Amino acid sequence: MDTIKTQVRKYVMDNFLMGAFPEELRDEDSFMGRHVLDSVGVLELISYLEQTFGIKVEDEEMVPDNLDSLNCVARYLQRKLAMVTA
Amino acid sequence: MGRSLDARAVALSAAVLDIDCAEESARIARALVEIVSRTLHRRGVVVALSGGVDSSVCAALAVRALGPQRVLGLLLPERDSSSAASMLGRLVAEQLGIEHHVEDIGATLEAIGCYRWRDEAIRSVFPAYGSGWLSKIVIAGGAQGGVNFFKLVVQSPSGEVLERRMPAKEYLQIVAATNFKQRIRKTLEYFHADRLNYAVVGTPNRLEYDQGFFVKNGDGAADVKPIAHLYKTQVYALARHLGLPREVCCARPTTDTYSMPQGQDEFYFALPYEQMDLALWALNHGLSAAQLAPAIGVTPAQAENVYADIRAKRRTTAYLHRAAQLVSAVGEISAP
């Protein structure tokens, strides 16, 4: 879980904050609430998750509970990856 | 003032959007005269006529303010424009008695790569897409409490309709390509404005302006936006007051940008404009989602989703409203 979170954090920091503001984002911070991601940013995040982790994000899974913080993404990914390996 | 929010909520209906059309059109006309002559120092205005209610009302208000001889109408169709829209634009220009030009921008868009870039992105989602196929983009997610995303809908020559969620790259490329349409139109509007020493009128209504439903440096570019403070319902009321053609007063808002018929609510807004107007008004006046819900016929949870969607679009499109950012202020030049 921590490895996933570290990997996603690096992507978010590099892609959306140009790697310049590491103090900006705690694990529980809302991406959208902190204006780190907007709706297009979420689409980019989804493309990254699908390509990097080999999952398919379904339309009905595109909700803030799955995607709007590092904690949310890590939990969601863990569930998805468990389904893939099950 | 004086009525509590609760009392207003009981009465929340389309009536909150009622305006005195005679007074409002006179007020806008006075403002237009002041802005065009004393702020912008121009001799008249250019209005691009789409055939829709917003541009028609703007043109009619400009004629009322400045007279028909100081208003130039432009009809700027392209390959995907509906012929009905062009016909309505021409009807409005003729009724208002203004000089107008029709310039088909299809060849310019072809030359600049608009259709090629768009079709390339569409084909990466639907490889069979080609000649004779139609397409459009529809929004999903936000009104249901999810994250907004866009689906690409295509129709084959045999009539089969397919739809699929677009990845970020393809979505951005299709939007970027179709934005050529608004930007080429604006280039022509400013050409005519420059040669006549006129100002360019932007035609967004309040919903579009608030929610960022415009192309930066495309239809979002203008010298004056006379109806940006008016809810869509109020624009329709002004259209009727100003005696615009019945077809304009009754037309449902469309994008007229994609080859398949597409309502604005399908492309961008969570709900049809009548409900969006009320939702935006209610949010702007501090009403809760529970107070809004019965007025637009949804559950309180759905109304909360609508509020969240309005706020999300404001955040996402804030950049569209921003002028170029300076690293250091240039004190001698004040922002208007």
Interface residues (C-beta under 8 A of the other chain):
Chain A: M32 H35 D38 S39 V40 V42 L43 E44 I46 S47 D59 E60 M62 V63 P64 L67 D68
Chain B: A140 G141 G142 G145 G146 V147 N148 F149 R165 M166 P167 A168 K169 Y171 L172 A312 R315 T316
